[in-house]
Amino acid sequence: MSKKRKLKFKIGEFLCQTTDLSEEQVQEALGLQIKEEFIGKKMLGEILVDMSYVTKEEVETALAIQNGYGYILVSNYNVQEDALKIIPKDFAFKYKILPLEKKGDVLIAAVVSPYICDFPSEILQRFGYKIRFFLSCNREIMKALRKYYV
């Protein structure tokens, strides 16, 4: 397996591009972060979640991408019907995983967070497939899950 490459970007900027977060909201959260009671105690993402400006999943996605996981825009992907048959609806909604494509014994999927469960062993154990996953935002995955798992 290849080494993951850490990417350098500011979480606030990324969240502004991938969610409904505004630059003004980021500045407000940064202002709170530098107040004495928050110094060294809370990261920007935590403060944004506490302020209900973004979700925990959106922050986790940004952090995971920053740590080298791939990102995909689900709405631009042609989902294979065969892949959808591999993962049952209840599992897909519970773990926010969207099967995208099946290539031999490998399932390619989009997930909200790589930290929800141990996807590689869980998918192999339950469904008999190796998995290669990409991250996508919660809004994209939930919209696609509602579309494909009617």
N, CA and C atoms as a LAMMPS dump frame, in Angstrom:
ITEM: TIMESTEP
0
ITEM: NUMBER OF ATOMS
450
ITEM: BOX BOUNDS ff ff ff
-5.0000000000000000e+02 5.0000000000000000e+02
-5.0000000000000000e+02 5.0000000000000000e+02
-5.0000000000000000e+02 5.0000000000000000e+02
ITEM: ATOMS id mol type element x y z
1 1 1 N 0.84 -1.184 0
2 1 2 C 0 0 0
3 1 3 C 0.883 1.245 0
4 2 1 N 0.506 2.208 -0.799
5 2 2 C 1.328 3.414 -0.892
6 2 3 C 1.154 4.298 0.332
7 3 1 N 2.195 5.074 0.587
8 3 2 C 2.149 6.006 1.713
9 3 3 C 1.149 7.112 1.431
10 4 1 N 0.413 7.491 2.465
11 4 2 C -0.489 8.629 2.334
12 4 3 C 0.346 9.896 2.394
13 5 1 N -0.022 10.862 1.6
14 5 2 C 0.68 12.129 1.563
15 5 3 C -0.142 13.176 2.287
16 6 1 N 0.442 13.776 3.297
17 6 2 C -0.256 14.835 4.027
18 6 3 C -0.353 16.064 3.142
19 7 1 N -1.526 16.662 3.124
20 7 2 C -1.742 17.869 2.355
21 7 3 C -1.754 19.056 3.303
22 8 1 N -1.277 20.181 2.812
23 8 2 C -1.26 21.372 3.643
24 8 3 C -2.336 22.326 3.15
25 9 1 N -3.322 22.543 3.983
26 9 2 C -4.342 23.544 3.728
27 9 3 C -4.96 23.915 5.06
28 10 1 N -5.592 25.062 5.09
29 10 2 C -6.242 25.512 6.305
30 10 3 C -7.653 24.921 6.352
31 11 1 N -7.999 24.344 7.488
32 11 2 C -9.294 23.691 7.647
33 11 3 C -10.434 24.67 7.342
34 12 1 N -10.336 25.893 7.847
35 12 2 C -11.39 26.879 7.612
36 12 3 C -11.614 27.161 6.137
37 13 1 N -10.521 27.311 5.388
38 13 2 C -10.637 27.569 3.949
39 13 3 C -11.279 26.393 3.229
40 14 1 N -10.852 25.188 3.586
41 14 2 C -11.415 23.995 2.961
42 14 3 C -12.915 23.902 3.246
43 15 1 N -13.305 24.117 4.501
44 15 2 C -14.718 24.02 4.872
45 15 3 C -15.554 25.094 4.175
46 16 1 N -14.982 26.256 3.929
47 16 2 C -15.694 27.298 3.177
48 16 3 C -15.978 26.842 1.746
49 17 1 N -15.073 26.048 1.177
50 17 2 C -15.229 25.584 -0.203
51 17 3 C -16.15 24.375 -0.317
52 18 1 N -16.289 23.579 0.751
53 18 2 C -17.025 22.317 0.651
54 18 3 C -18.329 22.291 1.454
55 19 1 N -18.608 23.339 2.216
56 19 2 C -19.839 23.404 3.013
57 19 3 C -20.459 24.792 2.845
58 20 1 N -21.466 25.075 3.638
59 20 2 C -22.111 26.387 3.604
60 20 3 C -21.428 27.397 4.533
61 21 1 N -20.298 27.03 5.083
62 21 2 C -19.561 27.905 5.999
63 21 3 C -19.068 29.148 5.268
64 22 1 N -19.215 30.299 5.929
65 22 2 C -18.748 31.553 5.32
66 22 3 C -17.424 31.971 5.959
67 23 1 N -16.718 32.84 5.267
68 23 2 C -15.455 33.381 5.78
69 23 3 C -15.704 34.165 7.071
70 24 1 N -16.838 34.836 7.157
71 24 2 C -17.177 35.594 8.369
72 24 3 C -17.332 34.644 9.57
73 25 1 N -17.939 33.483 9.338
74 25 2 C -18.102 32.506 10.418
75 25 3 C -16.749 31.958 10.864
76 26 1 N -15.849 31.742 9.904
77 26 2 C -14.498 31.28 10.249
78 26 3 C -13.804 32.338 11.101
79 27 1 N -13.915 33.596 10.702
80 27 2 C -13.276 34.678 11.458
81 27 3 C -13.857 34.779 12.871
82 28 1 N -15.159 34.59 12.99
83 28 2 C -15.797 34.607 14.303
84 28 3 C -15.246 33.489 15.193
85 29 1 N -15.126 32.285 14.613
86 29 2 C -14.598 31.138 15.366
87 29 3 C -13.128 31.359 15.728
88 30 1 N -12.346 31.923 14.806
89 30 2 C -10.94 32.216 15.091
90 30 3 C -10.83 33.23 16.229
91 31 1 N -11.748 34.205 16.246
92 31 2 C -11.767 35.171 17.334
93 31 3 C -12.008 34.502 18.681
94 32 1 N -12.934 33.54 18.695
95 32 2 C -13.178 32.789 19.933
96 32 3 C -11.969 31.941 20.317
97 33 1 N -11.333 31.367 19.312
98 33 2 C -10.196 30.477 19.573
99 33 3 C -9.054 31.224 20.257
100 34 1 N -8.844 32.489 19.926
101 34 2 C -7.723 33.204 20.525
102 34 3 C -8.069 33.851 21.866
103 35 1 N -9.352 33.787 22.233
104 35 2 C -9.703 34.27 23.578
105 35 3 C -9.034 33.357 24.594
106 36 1 N -8.721 33.914 25.726
107 36 2 C -7.952 33.211 26.745
108 36 3 C -8.504 31.836 27.119
109 37 1 N -9.827 31.715 27.241
110 37 2 C -10.389 30.437 27.698
111 37 3 C -10.252 29.305 26.678
112 38 1 N -9.97 29.623 25.414
113 38 2 C -9.853 28.58 24.403
114 38 3 C -8.411 28.272 24.006
115 39 1 N -7.466 29.119 24.381
116 39 2 C -6.083 28.927 23.941
117 39 3 C -5.592 27.546 24.365
118 40 1 N -5.179 26.772 23.382
119 40 2 C -4.65 25.437 23.639
120 40 3 C -5.693 24.406 24.025
121 41 1 N -6.957 24.791 24.058
122 41 2 C -7.985 23.865 24.498
123 41 3 C -8.835 23.317 23.364
124 42 1 N -9.145 24.157 22.388
125 42 2 C -10.026 23.723 21.308
126 42 3 C -9.44 24.079 19.953
127 43 1 N -9.573 23.127 19.047
128 43 2 C -9.158 23.344 17.667
129 43 3 C -10.276 24.09 16.938
130 44 1 N -9.944 24.722 15.828
131 44 2 C -10.912 25.493 15.069
132 44 3 C -12.123 24.641 14.681
133 45 1 N -11.874 23.438 14.218
134 45 2 C -12.976 22.552 13.819
135 45 3 C -13.952 22.288 14.958
136 46 1 N -13.428 22.06 16.147
137 46 2 C -14.292 21.834 17.312
138 46 3 C -15.159 23.052 17.599
139 47 1 N -14.568 24.233 17.507
140 47 2 C -15.311 25.465 17.765
141 47 3 C -16.409 25.652 16.719
142 48 1 N -16.093 25.393 15.452
143 48 2 C -17.089 25.516 14.39
144 48 3 C -18.254 24.548 14.598
145 49 1 N -17.952 23.332 15.075
146 49 2 C -19.006 22.361 15.376
147 49 3 C -19.836 22.854 16.564
148 50 1 N -19.163 23.312 17.618
149 50 2 C -19.867 23.838 18.799
150 50 3 C -20.805 24.993 18.423
151 51 1 N -20.4 25.789 17.449
152 51 2 C -21.213 26.93 17.01
153 51 3 C -22.3 26.507 16.013
154 52 1 N -22.339 25.217 15.673
155 52 2 C -23.304 24.642 14.722
156 52 3 C -23.153 25.207 13.309
157 53 1 N -21.948 25.624 12.962
158 53 2 C -21.692 26.122 11.614
159 53 3 C -21.364 24.98 10.646
160 54 1 N -20.776 23.926 11.155
161 54 2 C -20.472 22.731 10.363
162 54 3 C -20.759 21.508 11.239
163 55 1 N -20.767 20.35 10.61
164 55 2 C -20.983 19.121 11.371
165 55 3 C -19.651 18.482 11.732
166 56 1 N -19.703 17.602 12.682
167 56 2 C -18.507 16.853 13.077
168 56 3 C -17.968 16.071 11.878
169 57 1 N -18.879 15.487 11.086
170 57 2 C -18.469 14.711 9.909
171 57 3 C -17.729 15.577 8.9
172 58 1 N -18.176 16.811 8.723
173 58 2 C -17.514 17.696 7.766
174 58 3 C -16.095 18.041 8.223
175 59 1 N -15.921 18.23 9.513
176 59 2 C -14.583 18.5 10.049
177 59 3 C -13.712 17.252 9.912
178 60 1 N -14.277 16.077 10.23
179 60 2 C -13.51 14.835 10.095
180 60 3 C -13.08 14.621 8.655
181 61 1 N -13.955 14.924 7.706
182 61 2 C -13.611 14.785 6.292
183 61 3 C -12.441 15.69 5.945
184 62 1 N -12.5 16.94 6.387
185 62 2 C -11.405 17.879 6.117
186 62 3 C -10.095 17.38 6.712
187 63 1 N -10.153 16.88 7.941
188 63 2 C -8.937 16.37 8.592
189 63 3 C -8.398 15.131 7.886
190 64 1 N -9.302 14.262 7.459
191 64 2 C -8.869 13.047 6.765
192 64 3 C -8.21 13.384 5.434
193 65 1 N -8.792 14.323 4.716
194 65 2 C -8.196 14.745 3.443
195 65 3 C -6.843 15.374 3.699
196 66 1 N -6.761 16.171 4.748
197 66 2 C -5.49 16.784 5.116
198 66 3 C -4.447 15.717 5.419
199 67 1 N -4.897 14.55 5.878
200 67 2 C -3.986 13.45 6.197
201 67 3 C -3.791 12.478 5.04
202 68 1 N -4.225 12.851 3.845
203 68 2 C -3.876 12.085 2.665
204 68 3 C -4.919 11.159 2.088
205 69 1 N -6.14 11.146 2.609
206 69 2 C -7.189 10.332 2.003
207 69 3 C -7.742 11.058 0.785
208 70 1 N -8.131 10.315 -0.238
209 70 2 C -8.674 10.911 -1.449
210 70 3 C -10.084 11.433 -1.247
211 71 1 N -10.465 12.435 -2.018
212 71 2 C -11.789 13.044 -1.943
213 71 3 C -12.469 12.932 -3.296
214 72 1 N -13.768 12.667 -3.275
215 72 2 C -14.519 12.531 -4.522
216 72 3 C -15.836 13.286 -4.386
217 73 1 N -16.262 13.894 -5.464
218 73 2 C -17.554 14.542 -5.505
219 73 3 C -18.542 13.506 -6.038
220 74 1 N -19.338 12.954 -5.156
221 74 2 C -20.238 11.852 -5.491
222 74 3 C -21.197 12.229 -6.615
223 75 1 N -21.661 13.451 -6.625
224 75 2 C -22.628 13.873 -7.642
225 75 3 C -22.054 13.82 -9.062
226 76 1 N -20.744 13.771 -9.196
227 76 2 C -20.105 13.673 -10.511
228 76 3 C -19.753 12.24 -10.898
229 77 1 N -20.153 11.27 -10.084
230 77 2 C -19.753 9.884 -10.29
231 77 3 C -20.919 9.057 -10.817
232 78 1 N -20.653 8.183 -11.787
233 78 2 C -21.664 7.258 -12.284
234 78 3 C -21.632 5.988 -11.432
235 79 1 N -22.587 5.87 -10.541
236 79 2 C -22.644 4.738 -9.611
237 79 3 C -23.108 3.485 -10.351
238 80 1 N -22.383 2.383 -10.145
239 80 2 C -22.741 1.103 -10.763
240 80 3 C -23.801 0.394 -9.922
241 81 1 N -24.832 -0.075 -10.584
242 81 2 C -25.912 -0.769 -9.88
243 81 3 C -25.397 -2.031 -9.181
244 82 1 N -24.44 -2.736 -9.799
245 82 2 C -23.866 -3.942 -9.172
246 82 3 C -23.207 -3.63 -7.835
247 83 1 N -22.578 -2.469 -7.739
248 83 2 C -21.918 -2.083 -6.492
249 83 3 C -22.951 -1.845 -5.396
250 84 1 N -24.074 -1.241 -5.751
251 84 2 C -25.123 -0.956 -4.768
252 84 3 C -25.691 -2.237 -4.155
253 85 1 N -25.684 -3.301 -4.922
254 85 2 C -26.228 -4.581 -4.433
255 85 3 C -25.349 -5.221 -3.362
256 86 1 N -24.102 -4.805 -3.272
257 86 2 C -23.163 -5.401 -2.313
258 86 3 C -23.456 -4.942 -0.884
259 87 1 N -23.749 -3.662 -0.725
260 87 2 C -23.956 -3.091 0.601
261 87 3 C -25.451 -2.881 0.835
262 88 1 N -26.016 -3.53 1.858
263 88 2 C -27.442 -3.344 2.152
264 88 3 C -27.741 -1.91 2.603
265 89 1 N -28.972 -1.483 2.378
266 89 2 C -29.421 -0.122 2.686
267 89 3 C -29.148 0.261 4.14
268 90 1 N -29.484 -0.601 5.092
269 90 2 C -29.313 -0.249 6.502
270 90 3 C -27.847 -0.02 6.86
271 91 1 N -26.956 -0.835 6.314
272 91 2 C -25.52 -0.678 6.549
273 91 3 C -25.028 0.624 5.913
274 92 1 N -25.482 0.878 4.693
275 92 2 C -25.052 2.077 3.967
276 92 3 C -25.44 3.349 4.721
277 93 1 N -26.667 3.4 5.216
278 93 2 C -27.117 4.588 5.951
279 93 3 C -26.456 4.69 7.324
280 94 1 N -26.304 3.57 7.997
281 94 2 C -25.705 3.581 9.337
282 94 3 C -24.275 4.114 9.295
283 95 1 N -23.485 3.636 8.326
284 95 2 C -22.073 4.006 8.252
285 95 3 C -21.779 5.089 7.21
286 96 1 N -22.837 5.593 6.581
287 96 2 C -22.693 6.651 5.571
288 96 3 C -21.642 6.262 4.53
289 97 1 N -21.916 5.127 3.898
290 97 2 C -21.03 4.604 2.857
291 97 3 C -21.84 4.397 1.585
292 98 1 N -21.322 4.909 0.483
293 98 2 C -21.984 4.767 -0.809
294 98 3 C -21.11 3.919 -1.725
295 99 1 N -21.556 2.7 -2.04
296 99 2 C -20.805 1.882 -3.002
297 99 3 C -20.855 2.551 -4.372
298 100 1 N -19.713 2.675 -5.013
299 100 2 C -19.649 3.36 -6.298
300 100 3 C -19.415 2.407 -7.462
301 101 1 N -18.502 1.476 -7.245
302 101 2 C -18.064 0.638 -8.356
303 101 3 C -17.471 -0.652 -7.816
304 102 1 N -17.659 -1.734 -8.57
305 102 2 C -17.075 -3.023 -8.228
306 102 3 C -16.071 -3.388 -9.314
307 103 1 N -14.832 -3.669 -8.879
308 103 2 C -13.789 -4.097 -9.815
309 103 3 C -13.204 -5.396 -9.281
310 104 1 N -13.65 -6.518 -9.824
311 104 2 C -13.197 -7.816 -9.329
312 104 3 C -13.631 -8.001 -7.889
313 105 1 N -12.661 -8.222 -6.999
314 105 2 C -12.99 -8.408 -5.582
315 105 3 C -12.798 -7.127 -4.769
316 106 1 N -12.763 -5.992 -5.473
317 106 2 C -12.578 -4.701 -4.802
318 106 3 C -13.834 -3.845 -4.974
319 107 1 N -14.3 -3.311 -3.866
320 107 2 C -15.425 -2.386 -3.88
321 107 3 C -14.872 -0.977 -3.698
322 108 1 N -15.224 -0.102 -4.61
323 108 2 C -14.832 1.299 -4.501
324 108 3 C -16.04 2.03 -3.919
325 109 1 N -15.806 2.79 -2.861
326 109 2 C -16.917 3.435 -2.166
327 109 3 C -16.534 4.822 -1.693
328 110 1 N -17.553 5.62 -1.415
329 110 2 C -17.369 6.943 -0.815
330 110 3 C -17.885 6.87 0.609
331 111 1 N -17.15 7.473 1.535
332 111 2 C -17.55 7.489 2.938
333 111 3 C -17.439 8.913 3.471
334 112 1 N -18.191 9.182 4.528
335 112 2 C -18.147 10.495 5.159
336 112 3 C -16.88 10.646 5.994
337 113 1 N -16.524 9.572 6.697
338 113 2 C -15.351 9.623 7.568
339 113 3 C -14.673 8.265 7.59
340 114 1 N -13.352 8.232 7.506
341 114 2 C -12.659 6.944 7.595
342 114 3 C -12.575 6.437 9.029
343 115 1 N -13.083 7.225 9.968
344 115 2 C -12.95 6.89 11.382
345 115 3 C -14.215 6.286 11.991
346 116 1 N -15.286 6.15 11.214
347 116 2 C -16.542 5.616 11.739
348 116 3 C -16.392 4.153 12.129
349 117 1 N -15.771 3.375 11.275
350 117 2 C -15.491 1.973 11.588
351 117 3 C -14.256 1.568 10.784
352 118 1 N -13.785 0.38 10.998
353 118 2 C -12.63 -0.122 10.245
354 118 3 C -13.156 -0.685 8.926
355 119 1 N -13.389 0.194 7.961
356 119 2 C -14.015 -0.208 6.706
357 119 3 C -13.32 -1.376 6.014
358 120 1 N -11.987 -1.38 5.889
359 120 2 C -11.373 -2.504 5.18
360 120 3 C -11.727 -3.869 5.768
361 121 1 N -11.622 -4.029 7.064
362 121 2 C -11.923 -5.348 7.64
363 121 3 C -13.421 -5.594 7.726
364 122 1 N -14.199 -4.574 7.999
365 122 2 C -15.655 -4.715 8.107
366 122 3 C -16.267 -5.155 6.774
367 123 1 N -15.885 -4.518 5.683
368 123 2 C -16.436 -4.849 4.358
369 123 3 C -15.969 -6.237 3.917
370 124 1 N -14.709 -6.543 4.15
371 124 2 C -14.193 -7.861 3.776
372 124 3 C -14.89 -8.949 4.579
373 125 1 N -15.004 -8.759 5.875
374 125 2 C -15.613 -9.766 6.746
375 125 3 C -17.104 -9.951 6.443
376 126 1 N -17.833 -8.866 6.307
377 126 2 C -19.284 -8.96 6.109
378 126 3 C -19.696 -9.305 4.694
379 127 1 N -18.985 -8.752 3.706
380 127 2 C -19.465 -8.855 2.331
381 127 3 C -18.493 -9.527 1.369
382 128 1 N -17.279 -9.845 1.841
383 128 2 C -16.32 -10.575 1.03
384 128 3 C -15.572 -9.747 0.002
385 129 1 N -15.531 -8.447 0.181
386 129 2 C -14.823 -7.57 -0.756
387 129 3 C -13.739 -6.773 -0.045
388 130 1 N -12.644 -6.557 -0.76
389 130 2 C -11.663 -5.577 -0.3
390 130 3 C -12.276 -4.219 -0.618
391 131 1 N -11.838 -3.192 0.068
392 131 2 C -12.414 -1.877 -0.204
393 131 3 C -11.338 -0.841 -0.464
394 132 1 N -11.645 0.021 -1.394
395 132 2 C -10.847 1.222 -1.637
396 132 3 C -11.842 2.363 -1.477
397 133 1 N -11.612 3.216 -0.492
398 133 2 C -12.595 4.26 -0.272
399 133 3 C -12.026 5.652 -0.463
400 134 1 N -12.944 6.523 -0.812
401 134 2 C -12.672 7.944 -0.961
402 134 3 C -13.598 8.674 -0.011
403 135 1 N -13.236 9.861 0.348
404 135 2 C -14.081 10.663 1.209
405 135 3 C -14.975 11.553 0.364
406 136 1 N -16.122 11.874 0.935
407 136 2 C -17.014 12.852 0.347
408 136 3 C -17.763 13.51 1.489
409 137 1 N -18.371 14.635 1.235
410 137 2 C -19.051 15.328 2.331
411 137 3 C -20.38 14.647 2.652
412 138 1 N -20.811 14.829 3.877
413 138 2 C -22.033 14.217 4.385
414 138 3 C -23.226 14.536 3.481
415 139 1 N -23.367 15.784 3.106
416 139 2 C -24.502 16.211 2.277
417 139 3 C -24.543 15.434 0.964
418 140 1 N -23.394 15.289 0.308
419 140 2 C -23.321 14.568 -0.975
420 140 3 C -23.701 13.088 -0.801
421 141 1 N -23.131 12.455 0.211
422 141 2 C -23.385 11.028 0.399
423 141 3 C -24.839 10.782 0.783
424 142 1 N -25.382 11.571 1.689
425 142 2 C -26.765 11.359 2.106
426 142 3 C -27.725 11.587 0.947
427 143 1 N -27.473 12.57 0.125
428 143 2 C -28.314 12.823 -1.046
429 143 3 C -28.273 11.62 -2.001
430 144 1 N -27.074 11.093 -2.226
431 144 2 C -26.925 9.936 -3.109
432 144 3 C -27.555 8.685 -2.514
433 145 1 N -27.391 8.482 -1.208
434 145 2 C -27.998 7.307 -0.57
435 145 3 C -29.521 7.357 -0.714
436 146 1 N -30.113 8.522 -0.514
437 146 2 C -31.572 8.656 -0.677
438 146 3 C -31.988 8.433 -2.141
439 147 1 N -31.127 8.822 -3.058
440 147 2 C -31.431 8.637 -4.485
441 147 3 C -31.353 7.156 -4.901
442 148 1 N -30.292 6.485 -4.488
443 148 2 C -30.061 5.122 -4.956
444 148 3 C -30.713 4.033 -4.109
445 149 1 N -30.924 4.285 -2.848
446 149 2 C -31.541 3.295 -1.967
447 149 3 C -32.973 3.72 -1.647
448 150 1 N -33.801 3.813 -2.681
449 150 2 C -35.195 4.244 -2.486
450 150 3 C -36.078 3.176 -1.921
